[in-house]
């Protein structure tokens, strides 16, 4: 029997998993991960675990703060537009903001990518965005996992999740416990939807309104996909500058659930936040979605950030100075409400 007569055995590639492509991805993304490394990173990409030696020289009682998240169905926009280099940055910024509300400085980040079939170029674009977000926040992309799962995902689709670890000195933890009636709520603007509400958005924009990626929308001054793909803002550099000068009583990252579903998470049981919707300009994208989808006014404020991406709660005596400090940083800020006696709720008024 010659070699051509031999029956070839089943290979992993026959099952839908391309080990060679996985190895190529690792090689492509090494440069993006290494670009985020600092002297606290003691391992390289490819090790079984990432080694990180935190600098505790200026910290009396270090407390680690961790969080995990995804960008949800915003990924569908990446698939529709074949633009994959921004959703990774969305993910990082979302996670940074989540631990920022407790005063934590980001240390390192891990990502997980699940995909039906590995396409090295797309995976490299995806991780380039993660790397950019990490570099902008001064933290290391310490490691990650790319899993090829051909029976789980549709062709051309993937999912990505992020895991962040930060640190704060225990004396500097911001947990909202110092919030009391009379304090002022200051809102920092978002630049759009950030990473929430995209299931409703896709239905409104692409089914009800009948738009397609690339369609120009006059009310927005850009194409629909340009508006929807704007990168989630990161507020870390702004907030850390403020924390050097002011005693911030509480902070909230405004994500899914809007103001009512996020600011309430830092309110003491004996306080309410009285928020006036007339105190900041609603971004055009939200007015467009409301009109095109005939969305109920209450629903739209519970689904989206409506133009406020982050909230600071400060003493009334500090409010003017905080606003001035933000103006000096060329940052817009809106005095959106105040803290009153209550039961831990956020009340929206016209």
C-alpha positions in Angstrom: 0.0 0.0 0.0 1.5 3.4 -1.0 1.1 6.6 1.0 -1.7 7.8 -1.2 -3.9 4.8 -0.2 -3.7 5.6 3.5 -6.8 7.0 5.1 -6.1 10.4 6.7 -7.2 10.7 10.3 -9.5 13.5 11.5 -7.7 16.7 12.3 -8.6 19.6 14.6 -9.0 21.8 11.6 -11.6 19.4 10.2 -13.6 20.1 13.3 -13.5 23.8 12.7 -10.7 24.9 14.9 -7.6 26.4 13.2 -4.7 26.2 15.6 -2.4 27.9 13.1 -4.7 30.9 12.8 -4.8 31.1 16.6 -1.0 31.1 16.8 -1.0 33.9 14.2 -3.3 36.0 16.3 -1.1 35.6 19.3 1.9 36.8 17.2 -0.1 39.8 15.8 -1.4 41.0 19.1 1.9 40.8 21.0 2.9 44.2 19.8 -0.3 45.7 21.0 -0.1 44.2 24.4 3.6 45.0 24.8 2.9 48.7 23.9 0.9 48.9 27.2 3.6 47.3 29.4 5.3 49.2 32.2 7.9 48.2 34.8 5.2 46.6 37.0 4.6 43.9 34.4 6.8 40.9 35.0 5.6 38.5 32.3 5.2 38.5 28.6 2.3 37.6 26.4 2.0 33.8 26.1 2.6 32.9 29.8 -0.1 30.9 31.5 -0.7 33.8 33.9 0.1 37.5 33.8 2.5 38.7 36.5 2.0 42.2 37.9 3.9 43.8 40.8 1.9 46.9 42.0 3.8 50.0 43.2 2.6 50.4 46.8 5.2 53.1 47.7 2.5 55.8 48.1 -0.3 53.7 49.3 -0.9 53.1 53.0 -3.8 50.6 52.8 -4.2 49.3 49.3 -7.6 48.1 48.2 -8.0 46.3 44.9 -11.1 47.1 42.8 -12.2 44.9 40.0 -15.0 44.8 37.4 -16.0 43.0 34.3 -18.2 44.0 31.4 -18.8 43.9 27.6 -20.0 46.2 24.9 -23.2 44.3 24.3 -24.9 44.5 21.0 -22.8 47.4 19.9 -20.8 44.6 18.4 -23.5 44.2 15.8 -22.5 47.6 14.4 -18.9 46.4 14.1 -20.1 43.5 12.1 -22.4 45.6 9.9 -19.7 48.2 9.2 -16.7 45.8 9.2 -15.1 48.3 11.6 -13.5 46.4 14.5 -10.8 48.8 15.8 -13.0 50.9 18.2 -15.2 48.4 20.1 -12.1 47.2 22.1 -11.5 50.8 23.2 -15.2 51.1 24.1 -14.8 48.1 26.3 -11.7 49.4 28.1 -13.2 52.8 28.7 -16.4 51.4 30.1 -14.5 49.2 32.6 -12.2 52.1 33.6 -15.2 54.3 34.3 -16.8 51.6 36.4 -14.0 51.4 38.9 -13.3 55.1 38.6 -16.5 55.8 40.5 -14.9 54.3 43.6 -11.7 56.3 43.1 -9.6 53.4 41.8 -6.6 53.9 39.5 -6.6 51.2 36.8 -3.6 48.8 37.0 -4.2 46.0 34.4 -6.7 44.6 32.0 -7.5 41.2 30.5 -9.7 40.4 27.6 -11.7 37.4 26.4 -12.7 37.0 22.8 -15.0 34.2 21.7 -15.3 33.7 17.9 -16.7 31.1 15.5 -13.7 31.2 13.1 -10.5 33.1 13.8 -9.7 35.8 11.2 -6.3 37.1 12.4 -6.6 40.5 10.8 -10.0 41.2 12.5 -8.7 39.9 15.8 -5.7 42.2 15.5 -7.9 45.2 14.8 -10.0 44.3 17.8 -7.1 44.0 20.2 -5.5 47.2 18.8 -8.5 49.1 20.2 -8.1 47.4 23.6 -4.4 48.3 23.5 -5.2 52.0 22.7 -7.7 52.2 25.5 -5.2 50.7 28.0 -2.4 53.0 26.9 -4.7 56.1 27.2 -5.6 55.0 30.8 -2.0 54.1 31.7 -2.6 50.4 32.5 -1.2 47.2 31.2 -3.0 44.8 28.9 -1.7 41.9 30.9 -3.1 39.0 29.0 -6.2 37.5 27.5 -7.8 34.6 25.7 -9.1 34.0 22.2 -11.4 31.0 22.0 -12.4 29.6 18.6 -15.9 28.1 19.1 -17.3 27.2 15.7 -20.6 25.8 17.0 -21.4 28.9 19.1 -21.1 31.9 16.9 -22.5 32.8 13.5 -19.9 33.3 10.7 -18.3 36.8 10.9 -19.4 37.3 14.5 -17.5 37.3 17.8 -18.0 38.4 21.4 -15.6 40.3 23.6 -15.5 40.8 27.4 -13.0 42.7 29.6 -11.8 42.3 33.1 -10.1 45.2 35.0 -8.2 45.5 38.2 -7.4 48.8 39.8 -6.3 50.1 43.2 -7.3 52.8 45.7 -5.9 53.7 49.1 -8.6 52.7 51.6 -8.8 56.2 53.0 -9.6 57.5 49.5 -12.4 55.2 48.5 -15.4 57.0 47.1 -18.5 55.1 48.1 -21.3 57.7 48.5 -21.6 57.3 52.2 -20.7 61.0 52.7 -23.5 62.1 50.5 -26.2 64.2 52.3 -29.0 66.6 51.5 -27.8 69.9 50.1 -25.0 68.4 48.0 -24.9 69.2 44.3 -25.0 66.8 41.3 -22.7 67.8 38.4 -23.0 66.0 35.1 -20.2 65.4 32.6 -21.4 65.0 29.0 -21.4 61.9 27.0 -20.6 61.9 23.3 -23.4 59.6 22.3 -24.8 56.2 23.3 -21.5 55.0 24.7 -22.1 51.2 24.9 -25.7 50.9 26.0 -29.1 50.6 24.3 -28.0 49.2 21.0 -30.6 46.5 20.7 -33.3 49.2 20.7 -31.2 51.5 18.6 -30.7 49.0 15.8 -34.4 48.3 15.7 -35.2 52.0 15.4 -32.5 53.0 13.0 -32.3 50.0 10.7 -35.8 48.5 10.9 -38.2 51.3 11.7 -36.3 54.2 10.0 -35.0 51.9 7.3 -31.5 53.3 7.3 -28.4 51.5 6.3 -24.8 52.0 7.4 -23.4 54.9 5.4 -26.7 56.7 5.2 -26.3 60.4 6.0 -28.7 61.8 8.6 -29.2 65.6 8.4 -30.2 65.9 12.1 -26.9 64.3 13.1 -24.6 66.0 10.7 -23.0 62.6 9.9 -23.8 59.1 8.8 -25.9 56.9 11.1 -23.0 54.5 11.7 -20.5 57.4 12.5 -22.9 58.6 15.2 -23.6 55.1 16.6 -19.9 54.0 16.6 -18.5 57.0 18.6 -16.1 55.6 21.2 -17.3 55.5 24.8 -15.8 58.4 26.7 -13.3 57.7 29.4 -13.5 60.2 32.3 -10.4 59.0 34.3 -8.0 61.9 33.5 -10.6 64.5 34.3 -11.8 62.9 37.6 -8.3 62.2 38.9 -7.4 65.8 38.5 -10.5 66.9 40.4 -9.8 64.3 43.2 -6.5 66.0 43.8 -8.2 69.2 44.8 -11.7 68.4 46.0 -13.5 66.0 48.3 -15.8 64.2 45.8 -18.7 62.7 47.8 -20.0 60.2 45.2 -19.7 59.4 41.6 -21.8 57.4 39.1 -21.1 56.1 35.6 -24.3 56.5 33.6 -24.7 53.3 31.6 -27.7 51.0 30.9 -30.6 52.1 33.1 -29.8 55.8 32.6 -29.5 58.3 35.5 -32.2 56.6 37.5 -30.7 53.2 37.3 -27.1 54.3 38.1 -26.9 57.4 40.3 -29.2 55.6 42.8 -26.4 53.0 43.3 -24.3 55.5 45.3 -27.1 57.2 47.2 -27.5 56.6 51.0 -30.9 55.2 52.0 -32.0 58.6 53.5 -31.2 60.6 50.3 -32.8 61.2 46.9 -31.3 62.9 43.9 -33.6 65.5 42.4 -32.5 65.8 38.7 -33.9 68.4 36.3 -33.9 67.3 32.6 -33.9 70.9 31.5 -30.3 71.5 32.8 -28.4 69.9 30.0 -28.7 69.7 26.2 -30.0 66.3 24.9 -27.7 65.1 22.2 -29.2 65.0 18.6 -28.9 61.2 18.4 -31.3 60.8 21.3 -33.8 63.2 19.8 -33.5 61.4 16.4 -34.1 58.0 18.0 -37.1 59.3 20.1 -38.8 60.7 17.0 -38.0 57.9 14.6 -39.0 55.2 17.0 -41.8 57.1 18.8 -40.1 56.0 22.1 -42.0 56.8 25.3 -40.3 59.7 27.2 -39.9 57.6 30.3 -38.4 54.7 28.4 -35.8 56.7 26.6 -34.4 58.1 29.9 -34.2 54.6 31.4 -32.6 53.1 28.3 -30.0 55.8 27.4 -27.6 58.2 29.1 -29.4 61.1 27.3 -26.2 63.2 27.1 -24.8 62.7 30.7 -22.1 60.1 30.9 -20.8 60.6 34.4 -22.1 62.3 37.6 -20.1 63.9 40.4 -21.8 64.7 43.8 -20.0 67.5 45.6 -20.5 69.8 48.5 -22.5 72.9 47.6 -19.6 75.1 48.7 -17.3 73.3 46.3 -19.6 73.3 43.3 -18.5 76.6 41.8 -14.8 75.7 42.1 -15.3 72.3 40.6 -17.1 73.8 37.7 -14.2 76.3 37.2 -11.6 73.6 37.4 -13.5 71.7 34.7 -13.7 74.8 32.6 -9.9 75.3 33.0 -9.6 71.7 31.5 -11.9 72.8 28.6 -14.5 70.3 29.9 -18.2 71.0 29.8 -20.2 70.4 33.0 -23.8 70.8 33.9 -25.3 71.4 37.3 -28.1 68.9 36.9 -29.6 68.6 40.3 -29.2 68.3 44.1 -29.5 65.8 46.9 -32.6 66.0 49.1 -34.1 63.9 51.9 -35.5 60.7 50.6 -35.2 56.9 50.3 -32.4 56.3 47.9 -34.1 57.2 44.6 -33.4 59.4 41.6 -36.3 61.7 40.7 -36.3 63.2 37.2 -38.2 66.4 36.7 -38.9 68.5 33.6 
